[in-house]
Amino acid sequence: MSITLAQAHRIVQAGIDFARQEKLEPLTFAVLDPGGTLVTLAREDGAGLLRPDIAVAKAWGVLGLGINNREIGRRATAAPEFFTSIAALAGGRVLSVPGGVFVRDDQGHLLGAVGATGDTSLNDERAAVAGIRAVGLVPETGADDEAE
């Protein structure tokens, strides 16, 4: 089971709509399937040159390690040398900051992940979550207030 192209496009558009409503900096979104393959990527006008790579890394990292960005951050803080090795093994496609969000269906099945970047990491994550929720899917970030 995997996220569809139609769902991915709708997540990105809803995330962009959220970002414009909140007056965030220009964002870039990457949506990956459960195997880490890129389904869609969108870079808003004015977003930085490295933003596509960062968006992919945020999504790919959660999928590759099988844990959310919050847990990646905790582990990177607790064992920085280990995290540096993981990031090197992954070709830099693992980041320890919010903005990579698992996408699940209402039964908890993993459909893929969204990576968002361009504003603060927490705002990137908020935009990804808004996009995922807008299409009736379930975001997983590891944040304490996720049920809201």
C-alpha positions as CSV (number, residue, x, y, z in Angstrom):
1,M,0.0,0.0,0.0
2,S,1.4,3.4,-1.0
3,I,0.5,7.0,-1.3
4,T,-1.0,7.8,-4.7
5,L,0.2,10.5,-7.1
6,A,-3.2,12.2,-6.7
7,Q,-2.9,12.2,-2.9
8,A,0.7,13.5,-3.1
9,H,-0.3,16.4,-5.3
10,R,-3.2,17.3,-3.0
11,I,-1.0,17.1,0.1
12,V,1.5,19.5,-1.6
13,Q,-1.2,22.0,-2.7
14,A,-2.8,22.0,0.8
15,G,0.6,22.5,2.4
16,I,1.3,25.4,0.1
17,D,-2.1,26.9,0.8
18,F,-1.5,26.6,4.5
19,A,2.0,28.2,4.1
20,R,0.6,31.1,2.2
21,Q,-2.3,31.6,4.7
22,E,0.3,31.6,7.6
23,K,2.7,33.9,5.6
24,L,5.6,31.4,5.8
25,E,8.7,31.7,3.7
26,P,8.5,29.9,0.3
27,L,8.4,26.1,1.0
28,T,9.5,23.0,-0.9
29,F,7.6,19.7,-0.4
30,A,8.8,16.2,-1.2
31,V,6.4,13.2,-1.0
32,L,8.0,9.8,-1.0
33,D,6.4,6.3,-1.0
34,P,7.2,3.8,1.8
35,G,10.3,2.6,-0.1
36,G,11.7,6.1,-0.3
37,T,11.0,6.7,-4.0
38,L,10.0,10.3,-4.9
39,V,6.3,10.5,-5.8
40,T,6.2,14.3,-6.3
41,L,8.3,17.4,-5.5
42,A,7.2,21.0,-5.5
43,R,9.4,24.1,-4.9
44,E,7.6,27.4,-4.4
45,D,8.9,30.4,-6.3
46,G,11.7,32.0,-4.2
47,A,12.6,28.8,-2.3
48,G,16.4,28.2,-2.1
49,L,18.4,26.0,-4.4
50,L,19.1,23.3,-1.8
51,R,15.5,23.1,-0.6
52,P,14.5,20.1,-2.8
53,D,17.4,18.1,-1.4
54,I,16.5,19.1,2.1
55,A,12.9,18.2,1.7
56,V,13.8,14.8,0.3
57,A,16.3,14.2,3.1
58,K,13.7,15.0,5.8
59,A,11.2,12.5,4.4
60,W,13.8,9.9,3.4
61,G,15.4,10.0,6.9
62,V,12.2,9.1,8.7
63,L,11.5,6.3,6.3
64,G,15.1,5.0,6.2
65,L,15.4,4.8,10.0
66,G,11.7,4.0,10.7
67,I,11.5,6.6,13.4
68,N,10.1,10.1,13.5
69,N,12.1,13.3,13.3
70,R,11.7,14.0,17.0
71,E,13.2,10.6,17.9
72,I,16.0,11.1,15.3
73,G,16.7,14.4,17.0
74,R,16.8,12.8,20.5
75,R,19.2,10.1,19.2
76,A,21.4,12.6,17.4
77,T,21.7,14.6,20.6
78,A,22.5,11.5,22.7
79,A,25.0,10.0,20.3
80,P,26.2,12.6,17.9
81,E,29.0,10.4,16.5
82,F,26.6,7.7,15.7
83,F,24.2,10.1,14.0
84,T,27.1,11.5,11.9
85,S,27.9,8.0,10.8
86,I,24.2,7.3,9.9
87,A,24.0,10.6,7.9
88,A,27.2,9.7,6.0
89,L,25.9,6.2,5.3
90,A,22.6,7.7,4.0
91,G,24.4,10.1,1.7
92,G,23.2,13.1,3.8
93,R,19.6,12.1,3.5
94,V,18.9,12.1,7.2
95,L,18.1,15.2,9.2
96,S,17.5,15.5,12.9
97,V,15.0,18.4,12.7
98,P,11.2,18.5,12.3
99,G,9.8,18.6,8.8
100,G,9.8,15.0,7.9
101,V,6.4,13.5,8.5
102,F,5.1,9.9,8.2
103,V,1.9,9.6,6.3
104,R,-0.5,6.9,7.5
105,D,-4.1,5.8,6.6
106,D,-6.8,5.7,9.2
107,Q,-5.9,2.1,10.1
108,G,-2.2,3.0,10.7
109,H,-0.7,1.6,7.5
110,L,2.3,3.5,6.3
111,L,1.7,5.2,3.0
112,G,4.9,7.2,2.7
113,A,6.4,10.4,4.1
114,V,6.4,14.2,3.4
115,G,9.4,16.4,3.8
116,A,8.9,20.2,3.9
117,T,11.5,22.9,4.2
118,G,11.9,26.6,3.7
119,D,10.8,28.3,7.0
120,T,11.7,27.2,10.5
121,S,11.6,23.5,11.0
122,L,8.5,23.6,13.2
123,N,6.7,25.7,10.6
124,D,7.8,23.3,7.9
125,E,6.3,20.5,9.9
126,R,3.1,22.4,10.5
127,A,2.7,22.9,6.7
128,A,3.3,19.2,6.0
129,V,0.8,18.1,8.7
130,A,-1.8,20.5,7.4
131,G,-1.4,19.1,3.9
132,I,-1.6,15.5,5.1
133,R,-4.7,16.2,7.2
134,A,-6.4,18.1,4.4
135,V,-6.6,14.9,2.3
136,G,-7.9,12.8,5.2
137,L,-4.7,11.0,6.0
138,V,-2.9,10.8,9.3
139,P,0.4,12.6,10.0
140,E,2.9,11.2,12.5
141,T,5.6,13.5,13.8
142,G,6.3,12.3,17.3
143,A,5.2,15.6,18.8
144,D,3.4,15.4,22.1
145,D,0.4,17.3,20.8
146,E,-0.1,15.2,17.7
147,A,-3.7,14.2,18.6
148,E,-4.9,17.8,18.2
